[in-house]
Amino acid sequence: MNSSERKYFDKQVVWVLERLPKKVRQLLEEIPLHVEDRPSHRMIREMEVESDEELCGCFVGVALGEKYERNPQVPNMVILFRQGIYAQAVNEQGILSQEELRRQIRITILHELGHFHGLDETELDQLGYG
């Protein structure tokens, strides 16, 4: 991914964040949002996916309601993966749609925050954030 693609993507993330409901933005003040090009090879193996384009995001940490011993070395965070989200936003002709890119960014943020709140993949699919 080149620097102009990164800048464009990050500009779209800001656009989406500015339009999220206030309570969601406040939650993101407590749970940092990181943006990376792609997941690590380790994460791809752990998530049991075949390609880095299959992952759009990840929630790292401990979901609400789970019992845990807080490890300050591993804070809760949401990670967006540019490569996976770009792949979802490109149409059959290989054209990137700004509207679809923004939609995919929004879905991914809400999906990962859903994991923070203890929702699993099935529940997120039922809510339209699969």
Helices and strands as residue ranges (DSSP letters): H 3-19, H 22-30, E 33-36, H 41-46, G 52-54, E 57-60, E 77-81, H 82-89, H 98-116, H 121-126
